[in-house]
């Protein structure tokens, strides 16, 4: 029996990048997957890729910064599969600039998706999970929660995700619901591979293991936390970055 067989997992922001890597691993472990993203064609393509590989997947177009879209994810998931066991809050954006130049739009956009969006999705599923007395919530934070030049909005949001994670874990522990966070380090995606070679080499030099991680590395950690093997693990913050801490 596969680790996540019989489970249904929602992965937000999973049309590509780390999100798709997470969805791919969870699918391989036996979970039925709900791909969610703002990009309809990419989300549809991602779901098709999982099905072509032998998995079971649907997609829902959504902007998690909007409460009604988060509610739609929950509704479409339970409508299609009759249950929702695992929520992975991965959706995130960047609007990098120095704090003294940061616009209100850049602040609001990043906080809206990266923090408020996580809250919206959790708030949508919690009554259902509490009633069932079962649930696995994994939030994607970042090594950048400790602060990073040019990322006041991003760092604030990711630090907020950690506080939110611990609170949700404590409030729902007696209801069989775990809530943990993953902090990816430098992971190979379309976005990171487009940076200049000099910057890439500098980032790699900061990784004790000496190489860049894959989206599947993050997915494997999440698969464990999402499984019944991790039933006694909650309120934890796990770094997945080869020893890298920004």
N, C-alpha and C positions, 0 to 999 in steps of 0.2 A: 504494500500500500504506500502511495506517495505521501510525502510529509503534509501536504495541504489538500489532499483529496477530499471532496465533499464541501469545500469552503468556497465562498464567493468573496472576491477582493475588488475593491474600487481603488484605482490609482489615479490621482489627479495629475494633470499636466503630463500625460504619459504618451503623447503622440510621437515623441522622439526623445533623444538624449537619455539622461539618467532615468527619467520616468518610464521610458519604453524598456530600458534595461531591467528595471524593477519588475514591470509587468511580465516580461519574457521569463524571468526566473520563477516568478510565482506561478505562471502558467505551466512551466516545466515541472513544478512541484505538485501539480494537480489541481490548482485553484481555477475556478471560472473567473474571468477577468472583465471588468468594466473599465474601458479606456475613456478618460475624459480630457477634453482640451478645448481651447477656443478655436482651434484650426480644424474645421470639419473634414476636409479632404485628408489631412495628415492623420486625424483620429481614425477615420474610416480605414485608411491604408494600414495603420498599426493593428487594428482589430483583425483585418484580413490576414496579415502576416502571422498572427498568433494562431488563427484557424488553419492556415496552410501548414503550420508546424504540428498540427494535431490537437491544438487547444480549443477551448470554448470561450468566445469573447464577443462582446458588443461594445458600442461606443456611444457616448453622450456628449453633445456639444455644450460646453458650459464655461462661464466666467465665474470662478468661485468668489470673486469679490462681491458678487451679487447674491444676496440671501436666497432669492427665488431660484437661481441656478443651482445652488447647493441642494436645495430641497428637491429640485428636479432630478438630480443624480440619484438621490435616495429612492425617489418614487420609481424611476425607470429601472433601477437595479432590482428592487423587490418585485416589480411587475414582471420582469424578464425571468428572474431566478427564484423568486419566492423567499429570498433571504439575503442578508448582508452580514458577513462575519469579520471582514478585515477592511479597514480604511487606511490608506496610505496617502497622507497629505504631502504631495511633492510639488504641486504647482508653484511656480515662482518666477519673478522677473527682476531685471536690473535696470536702474536709472542712475548710473554712477556720475557723481560730480562732487567737488569739494563742498563742505557744509555751508561755507559763506556764499557760495554761488547757487546752492540748491534751490530749485523752484518749489512752490507749494504743490504743483502738479506732480513733480517727480517724487516728492515725499509721499503724497497721498496714494499714488499709483502703487508704489512698492509696499507700503504698509497695507493697502487694500487687498492685494493678492497674497503677499507672503505671510501676513499675520491675521488680518480679519478674515481672509479666505479660509484659513485653517480653522478658525473659530466657527465660521458658518457651517463647514462640513461636519465638524464634531457635533455642533448643536443639532444638526439635522438627524444624525444617527443615534445620539445618546438615548432618547426615550425608548427607541426600539431595542437597543442593546441592553439597557437596564431592565426592560421587561423580560427579555430572554435570559438575562443574567449570563451573558457571554458577549465578548467582543475584543478585538485586537485593533488598537489605534497606534500607528507609527507615523510620527511627524518628521519631515526633513528639515533640520536646522542647517547649520553650516559651521565650519571652523571659524568663519568670519564673525560669529557672534561676539568674539572677544574684541572686535574693533578692527577696522581696516581703512586705510586712507582712501578717501573718495567714496566711501560706502556708509555714510551715516544712516541713511534710510534702510539699507539692506541689513546692516549690522544690528540696528535697533529692532527690526522685524524678527531676525533670527534669534536674538537674545530673548525677545518676547515669546517666541515659540517654545523655548526651553522652560520659561516660567509657566506658560499655559500647559505644557506637557505634564509637569510635576503636579499642578493643581488638579487637572483632569484625572490623573492617576490616583491621587489621594481621595478625591471625591467619589470615585467609582470602584475602588478596589474590592469592596465587599459585595459588589454586584457582578463579580467575575469578569470585569473589563480591565485590561491592561493598557497602559499608554506609555510609550517610550519614544525617544527621539534619536535620530541618526544625524551625525555631523560628517558629511563627506568632505574629504580633502580635495586634492587636485585630481579630477577625473577626466578621462579622455572623452570628449564629446565634439560635435561639430563646432560649437562655440570656442572651446579651449584650443582645438587644433588650428584655429584660424589666427591665433595670436602670433606675433613675431618670434622668430627662432630664439633670439636673445632672451626675451621674456620667458619663453618656454623653458630654456635651460636654467634660468634663475629659479623658477618654480620647482623644477625637478631636483635641483641642488638642495632644496629644503626638505626633501623627503628622505628620511633615514633608510627606507628600503630601496631607494635608488631608482624607482620607476613609477610611472603614472598609472593610477587605477583605472579599471573599466567600470561602466555602469552596472555590469553583472556582479561586481564585487559588492556594491551597495545592495543589490537585489538579494544576494545570498544572506547578508546580515538581516535584512528585513524578513526573509522567508523564515528564518529561525525565530525571530521575535513574534512573527504572526502565527506560529505553530503552537500546538498544545505542549510541546517540549519546553516552552518558555512561559508556562502558566504562572510561575512564581517570580517573574521578572517584571517590574513596573517602576515607573518614575526614573528610569535610567537614561543617561545620555551616552551614546556609543559613538566614538570617533572611528571612521572608516577612511583612513588616509595614509596608511603605510608609516604611521608614526609622526606624520606632519601635523604641526599645530601652528597656526598663523600667529 
